[in-house]
Amino acid sequence: MNDPTTESMSHKRVKLPRQVKALGLVSFFNDTASEMIFPLLPAFLTSTLGLGPHVLGIMEGTAETVASLIKYLSGWWSDRIKKFKPLAVAGYTLSSALRPFMGIATTALQVVCIRVFDRVGKGVRTSPRDALLAASAGLDLRGKAFGFHRAMDHAGAVFGPLIALALLSWGHLDLRTLFMLTAIPGLFTILVISLFIKDQSAMHPGSSYLNISADMFEQADTQKIDRRGYGIFLIAMVLFTLGNSTDVFLVLHAQELGLPVAMIPVLWMVLHLSKSVFSTPGGALSDRIGRKFTILLGWIVYALAYLGFAIADRSWQIWPLFLFYGLFYGLTEGPEKALTADMVPPRLRGKGFGLYHMSVGIAALPASVLAGYLWEHAGPAVALALGASFAVLAGVVLGFGLPSGRKNM
């Protein structure tokens, strides 16, 4: 008879597949480039271009909505052609090529267009990449694999602001020059995904990139999608997203409370350091106690964090709140994607991830536009409290609507 303790220790010693690690490195370089720009956009729009908070809401909401629609189409197409790498490469290349042009933008329209097409690249790559990740780790390691990928993504988001801080403070560069230099990590992104990632079509059950047996693979491939459970999950995600506006508003709130512009990259770095630290443990936790319960814990953290932001009235209070807010990401990002992979068979996984991303993205535009309107007309506290309320509502739907009997659910 097998010793459960020995089995548990053996499971903990299982290493992540090389494909998962390589995809993590791709995200690290891409987010290094992206986050050299993103936390500085509020200052760039308001100080350099003289625009208001409503432009932030329209820009981010439009960008994420467009990206999410494309995520569905790219996922559907990748299932149809049974290849994931070409679309992933195309998406990363588009974003990496367009991002530096933010440095020469002079109007609101130009900034919005560059940001939207940057997100188009994200839309093209995300669902095929997530399908590659899901195929690269078995059920018992899937949460940890997605969590590790998010950890690497957020590690890049720590490194990016750190570079920005060094170049702005010690290199005395202006924002435009800084934006142009994002071409360097963007080039590394393209090289790694082009040279070190194998396509799903080149894999087969039992290969070194798949932590799943041939029998398990064949069973999963013939199973039907869990339509009821997946539908409830998507409804809950839409409700949550309606209150989850862009994090740019949290950065704006920090500025309004007196945080210097030069410290914004540091604040953004602290947030992503927290995300990176919590992402792999959060994903692994969902492998042990179930996806649903881990996600619900994350939404509770989100509601508490937003209430904290709503009542904050000193700039120093933002720092511990951002650290705590990072825990929400660690408990939700990896488990949400792992849950999607659990409920969708491999032959439909590109489309399944696309539907997940599209559902979230459709709600992103009204969420950010509403937050921007409330921010200007009712104040930050009202906008933030509304976000916490939607998190509670989504938690009720997910908690009572999604069954918990099946493994990892």
Residue pairs with C-beta under 8 A, 6 or more apart in sequence:
11 140
14 141
14 211
16 137
16 141
16 144
16 145
16 148
17 136
17 137
17 145
17 208
17 209
17 210
17 211
18 208
18 209
19 132
19 133
19 136
19 197
19 198
19 209
20 133
20 136
20 137
20 145
20 148
20 149
21 148
22 192
22 196
22 197
23 129
23 132
23 133
23 136
23 149
23 193
23 197
24 148
24 149
24 151
24 152
24 153
25 152
25 192
25 196
26 92
26 129
26 189
26 192
26 193
26 197
27 149
27 152
27 153
27 156
28 152
28 153
28 155
28 156
28 159
29 156
29 185
29 186
29 188
29 189
29 192
30 92
30 95
30 96
30 153
30 156
30 185
30 186
30 189
31 153
31 154
31 155
31 156
31 157
31 160
32 156
32 157
32 159
32 160
32 163
32 185
33 96
33 99
33 156
33 160
33 182
33 183
33 184
33 185
33 186
33 189
34 95
34 99
34 118
34 156
34 157
34 160
34 182
35 156
35 157
35 159
35 160
35 161
35 164
35 268
35 272
36 160
36 161
36 163
36 164
36 178
36 179
36 181
36 182
36 185
37 99
37 102
37 178
37 179
37 182
38 248
38 268
39 161
39 164
39 248
39 251
39 264
39 265
39 267
39 268
40 164
40 175
40 178
40 264
40 265
41 56
41 111
41 115
41 248
42 56
42 248
42 251
42 252
42 255
42 264
43 175
43 255
43 261
43 264
44 102
44 111
44 175
45 51
45 55
45 56
45 108
45 111
46 52
46 53
47 261
48 175
49 106
49 107
49 108
49 111
51 108
52 376
53 249
53 252
53 372
53 375
53 376
54 372
54 373
54 376
55 108
55 112
56 246
56 248
56 249
56 252
56 368
56 372
57 245
57 246
57 249
57 368
57 369
57 370
57 371
57 372
57 373
57 375
58 112
58 368
58 369
58 372
59 111
59 112
59 115
59 116
60 115
60 245
60 246
60 248
60 364
60 368
61 246
61 364
61 365
61 366
61 367
61 368
61 369
62 112
62 116
62 365
63 112
63 115
63 116
63 118
63 119
64 119
64 246
64 361
64 364
64 365
64 368
65 361
65 362
65 364
65 365
66 116
66 119
66 120
66 123
66 361
67 119
67 120
67 122
67 123
67 126
67 357
67 361
68 123
68 357
68 358
68 359
68 360
68 361
68 362
68 364
69 123
69 358
69 361
69 362
70 120
70 123
70 124
71 122
71 123
71 126
71 127
71 353
71 354
71 357
71 358
71 361
72 127
72 351
72 354
72 355
72 357
72 358
73 123
73 354
74 87
74 91
74 123
74 124
74 125
74 126
74 127
74 128
74 350
74 354
75 127
75 128
75 131
75 349
75 350
75 351
75 352
75 353
75 354
75 355
75 357
76 350
76 351
76 354
77 87
77 350
78 84
78 87
78 127
78 128
78 131
78 350
79 131
79 347
79 348
79 349
79 350
79 351
82 200
82 201
83 199
83 200
83 201
84 128
84 129
84 131
84 132
84 199
84 200
84 201
84 350
85 128
85 132
85 193
85 197
85 198
85 199
85 200
86 199
87 124
87 125
87 128
88 124
88 125
88 128
88 129
88 132
88 193
88 197
89 125
89 190
89 193
89 194
90 121
90 124
90 125
91 121
91 122
91 123
91 124
91 125
91 126
91 128
91 129
92 121
92 125
92 189
92 190
92 193
93 121
93 190
94 117
94 118
94 120
94 121
94 124
95 118
95 119
95 121
95 122
95 125
95 186
96 121
96 183
96 186
96 187
96 189
96 190
97 186
98 114
98 117
98 118
98 121
99 114
99 118
99 179
99 182
99 183
99 186
100 179
100 180
100 181
100 182
100 183
100 186
101 114
102 111
102 114
102 115
102 179
103 175
103 176
103 177
103 178
103 179
103 180
104 176
104 180
105 111
105 114
123 357
126 353
126 357
127 350
127 351
127 353
127 354
127 357
128 350
130 146
130 337
130 340
130 341
130 349
130 353
131 200
131 346
131 349
131 350
131 353
132 197
132 199
132 200
133 145
133 146
133 149
133 337
134 142
134 146
134 337
134 338
134 341
134 346
134 349
134 353
135 200
135 203
135 209
135 210
135 346
135 349
136 145
136 209
136 210
136 211
137 144
137 145
137 210
137 211
137 212
138 210
138 211
138 212
138 213
138 216
139 212
139 216
139 342
139 407
139 408
140 287
140 408
141 211
141 287
142 287
142 338
142 341
142 342
142 408
143 283
143 284
143 285
143 286
143 287
143 291
143 294
143 334
143 335
143 338
143 408
144 280
144 283
144 284
144 287
144 334
145 283
145 334
145 338
146 283
146 333
146 334
146 335
146 337
146 338
146 341
147 279
147 280
147 281
147 282
147 283
147 284
147 286
147 330
147 333
147 334
147 335
148 279
148 280
148 283
148 334
149 334
150 275
150 279
150 283
150 329
150 330
150 333
150 334
151 275
151 276
151 277
151 279
151 280
152 276
154 272
154 273
154 275
154 276
154 279
154 326
154 329
155 272
155 276
156 185
157 268
157 269
157 271
157 272
157 275
157 276
158 269
158 272
158 273
158 276
160 185
161 264
161 265
161 266
161 268
161 269
161 272
162 265
162 269
164 178
164 265
165 262
165 265
165 266
165 269
167 173
167 177
167 178
167 181
168 175
168 178
168 262
168 265
169 262
173 181
198 209
203 209
203 210
204 210
205 212
205 213
205 214
205 216
205 217
205 218
206 213
206 214
210 217
212 220
217 346
220 345
220 346
221 345
221 346
221 347
222 345
223 345
224 345
225 343
225 344
225 345
225 348
225 352
226 343
226 344
229 343
229 402
229 403
229 409
230 340
230 343
230 344
230 352
232 397
232 398
232 401
232 402
233 339
233 340
233 343
233 398
233 402
234 355
234 356
234 359
235 397
235 401
236 394
236 395
236 397
236 398
236 401
236 402
237 336
237 356
237 359
237 360
237 363
237 394
238 359
238 360
238 362
238 363
239 363
239 390
239 393
239 394
239 397
240 299
240 390
240 391
240 394
240 395
241 360
241 363
241 364
241 367
242 363
242 366
242 367
242 370
242 390
243 306
243 367
243 386
243 387
243 388
243 389
243 390
243 391
243 394
244 302
244 364
244 367
244 387
244 390
244 391
245 367
245 368
245 370
245 371
245 372
245 383
245 387
246 364
246 368
246 371
247 271
249 368
249 371
249 372
249 375
249 380
249 383
250 309
250 318
250 322
250 325
251 264
251 267
251 268
252 375
253 309
253 312
253 318
253 380
253 384
254 264
254 267
254 315
254 318
255 261
255 264
256 380
257 312
257 313
257 314
257 315
257 317
257 318
258 314
258 315
259 267
259 315
259 318
267 318
267 319
267 322
270 319
270 322
270 323
271 322
271 323
271 325
271 326
272 326
273 326
274 322
274 323
274 324
274 325
274 326
274 327
274 329
274 330
275 326
275 329
275 330
275 333
277 326
277 330
278 326
278 327
278 329
278 330
278 331
279 329
279 330
279 333
279 334
280 334
281 330
282 294
282 298
282 327
282 329
282 330
282 331
282 332
282 333
282 334
282 335
283 334
283 335
283 338
285 294
285 331
285 335
286 294
286 295
286 334
286 335
286 338
286 339
286 408
287 338
287 408
290 404
290 408
290 409
291 335
291 336
291 338
291 339
291 342
291 408
291 409
292 339
292 398
292 399
292 402
292 404
292 409
293 404
294 331
294 332
294 335
295 331
295 332
295 335
295 336
295 339
295 398
296 395
296 398
296 399
297 331
298 327
298 328
298 329
298 330
298 331
298 332
298 335
299 328
299 332
299 391
299 392
299 394
299 395
299 398
300 391
300 395
301 324
301 325
301 327
301 328
301 331
302 325
302 328
302 332
302 387
302 388
302 391
303 388
303 389
303 391
303 392
303 395
304 324
304 388
305 321
305 324
305 325
305 328
306 384
306 385
306 387
306 388
306 391
307 384
307 385
307 388
308 317
308 321
308 324
309 318
309 321
309 325
309 380
309 384
310 380
310 381
310 384
310 385
310 388
311 381
312 318
312 321
336 356
337 353
337 356
338 408
339 408
339 409
340 352
340 353
340 356
341 349
341 352
341 353
342 408
342 409
343 352
344 351
344 352
344 353
370 383
370 386
371 383
371 386
371 387
374 382
374 383
374 386
375 383
402 409
403 409
